[in-house]
Amino acid sequence: MITKKHYIKIAEILNRQSIDLSRVDNKDYSLYEAKQTAVRQIIEDLANYFETDNPNFDKVKFKEACLK
């Protein structure tokens, strides 16, 4: 079973995948959107899986930690 420390580390890793919009120019914006969409889908898929793995898993808290 995955433990709380694993969930925290995974959220930290996913959080680092966010892009600072101030560093994105117009030509890179579509790449930014594609990456953010992919990261959000990965977060959603993991949250759904973790919820089935552990009945005490807090899906909302995990998603918030990933998207700080």
C-alpha positions as CSV (number, residue, x, y, z in Angstrom):
1,M,0.0,0.0,0.0
2,I,1.1,3.5,-0.7
3,T,1.7,5.6,2.4
4,K,1.1,9.2,3.2
5,K,4.8,10.0,2.7
6,H,4.5,8.5,-0.9
7,Y,1.5,10.6,-1.7
8,I,3.3,13.7,-0.5
9,K,6.4,13.0,-2.6
10,I,4.3,12.3,-5.7
11,A,2.4,15.6,-5.2
12,E,5.7,17.4,-4.8
13,I,7.0,15.9,-8.1
14,L,3.8,16.8,-10.0
15,N,3.8,20.3,-8.5
16,R,7.2,20.9,-10.0
17,Q,5.8,20.3,-13.5
18,S,3.9,23.5,-13.4
19,I,5.2,26.2,-15.7
20,D,5.6,29.9,-14.6
21,L,3.3,31.7,-17.1
22,S,5.4,34.8,-16.9
23,R,8.2,32.9,-18.6
24,V,6.0,31.7,-21.5
25,D,6.0,33.8,-24.7
26,N,3.2,33.7,-27.3
27,K,4.8,31.0,-29.5
28,D,5.2,28.7,-26.5
29,Y,1.7,29.1,-25.2
30,S,0.2,26.2,-27.0
31,L,3.0,24.0,-25.7
32,Y,2.2,25.3,-22.2
33,E,-1.5,24.5,-22.6
34,A,-0.7,21.0,-23.8
35,K,1.6,20.3,-20.9
36,Q,-0.7,21.6,-18.3
37,T,-3.6,19.5,-19.7
38,A,-1.4,16.4,-19.6
39,V,-0.2,17.1,-16.1
40,R,-3.8,17.7,-14.9
41,Q,-5.0,14.5,-16.5
42,I,-2.1,12.5,-14.8
43,I,-3.0,14.1,-11.5
44,E,-6.7,13.1,-11.9
45,D,-5.8,9.5,-13.0
46,L,-3.5,9.1,-10.0
47,A,-6.0,10.5,-7.6
48,N,-8.6,8.1,-8.8
49,Y,-6.3,5.2,-8.5
50,F,-5.1,6.2,-5.0
51,E,-8.7,6.6,-3.9
52,T,-9.3,2.9,-4.8
53,D,-6.1,1.8,-3.1
54,N,-6.7,3.6,0.2
55,P,-10.1,4.4,1.6
56,N,-8.6,7.2,3.7
57,F,-7.0,8.9,0.7
58,D,-8.1,12.6,0.4
59,K,-8.5,13.2,-3.3
60,V,-9.2,16.9,-3.0
61,K,-6.2,17.5,-0.7
62,F,-3.9,15.6,-3.1
63,K,-5.0,17.5,-6.1
64,E,-4.6,20.8,-4.3
65,A,-1.1,19.8,-3.2
66,C,-0.2,19.0,-6.8
67,L,-1.4,22.3,-8.2
68,K,-0.1,24.8,-5.6
